[in-house]
Amino acid sequence: MCCALAGSAAAQAKIQIGCTATSDCASAMVAVDEGIFRKHGLDVEMTPIAINSNIPAAILSNSIQIGGPTSTVFLQAVDGGLDLVGIAGASVMNPTSNNAITAFVRNGITIHEPKDFVGKKVGAPGLNAFLHVLFVKWLVEKGVDPKSIKFVEVTFPTMADIIKSGGVDAVLTAEPFVTRMTNAGLGSVGAHYAVELARTDPIIFYAASREWAEKNAATVAKFRDAIAEAAVIVNSDREKASASIAKFTKQPLDLVKATPPNQSEPSLKPESLSWWIDVMSSQKMLQSKLDTSKLVLN
């Protein structure tokens, strides 16, 4: 019996998945907690990463095998020469998730329209990451020069303290942090900029080094199956999804339950990244012309 158990354990592939403290990787969180990865023969641990832009380097150093970079962080890393590849979808923008994204402004600062951000110091959870790039896109569409704003990196967990201390005038954030800071009386929402952009493109997806993904094709297939199974739970079972998100992000369960998780979409198609490439190219964030067919593992 003991030998049979040992053989079973040895057959499982050990994987570290790195994500930031948001609901975007909820499918992986649920797959861990509900034993879905284990059922598919995978031994998986979730590793918290403070800043999304640190994920590509963590993948390349093999401290994690799979990461959840935002579309923008992934594309900039590939543009910079890192041989990464998308292996499965995590979250996509939709009306609900777009409404959860805001520029949250500290007390004493008044924002009535986009031009009121001029001259302000704005914290973003990763420069050139998802929320930052979206905000810059919104500013440009509203006729505001993004260079007129000072952007600094601020992690999600430290936003409340930095807003409270006046270290920044506003932060680019999302639920449940918006509700938490509002309830604490730290400020108010200055803009629902993602609502105005109204996109349905990928927010975060699961990526790996091309070398690892190609060497571990069977493991990637099992991972995809597990993520697809867990995504159904994320999108339909608020109790289970909230419990897993609260556990990983260390957010109060009641607060997590009050805000729907971002929509989980396990499918990732190369063409899904086209809009992001266009936006980033217009912001001069990409130096090369990326071929979408090479960005997602077949």
Disulfide bonds with the S-S distance in Angstrom:
Cys19-Cys25 2.18
